[in-house]
Amino acid sequence: MTKRSTTEIKISILRTLTNTKDCSYGELERRINTNWKTIRSQCQELELFKTINISEDNRINITKNGQIIIKESKEKYPSKNYK
């Protein structure tokens, strides 16, 4: 099994959030099958670029900007085993 790039993990996070209303770090960890530290650091970076929101109770949801980016990524990165 090869190690996934940070881009693949970020796309997986965004695609998972488009399919669900909101998630916790633990839910994302299980759905994407990635270490919780990786999930947390990638989510913090995605929040910096305003593609996701992290609430005070650590619930994560996607923003409109994130939905636009994920739509464009589906065209650029068609189905590459992203969850």
Residue pairs with C-beta under 8 A, 6 or more apart in sequence:
4 12
4 34
6 42
8 80
8 82
9 32
9 34
9 38
9 39
9 42
10 42
10 45
10 46
11 70
11 73
11 77
11 82
12 32
12 34
12 82
12 83
13 28
13 32
13 39
13 42
13 43
13 46
13 52
14 46
14 51
14 52
14 62
14 66
14 69
14 70
14 73
15 70
15 82
15 83
16 23
16 28
16 31
16 32
16 83
17 23
17 52
17 60
17 61
17 62
17 66
18 62
18 66
18 67
18 70
20 27
21 61
22 55
22 59
22 60
22 61
23 31
23 59
23 60
23 61
24 58
24 59
24 60
25 36
25 39
25 40
25 43
25 58
25 60
26 36
28 34
28 39
28 43
28 60
29 35
29 36
29 39
31 83
32 39
32 83
33 83
43 52
43 54
43 60
44 54
46 52
46 66
47 53
47 54
49 65
50 63
50 65
50 66
51 62
51 63
51 65
51 66
51 69
52 60
52 61
52 62
52 63
52 66
53 60
53 61
53 62
53 63
54 60
55 61
62 70
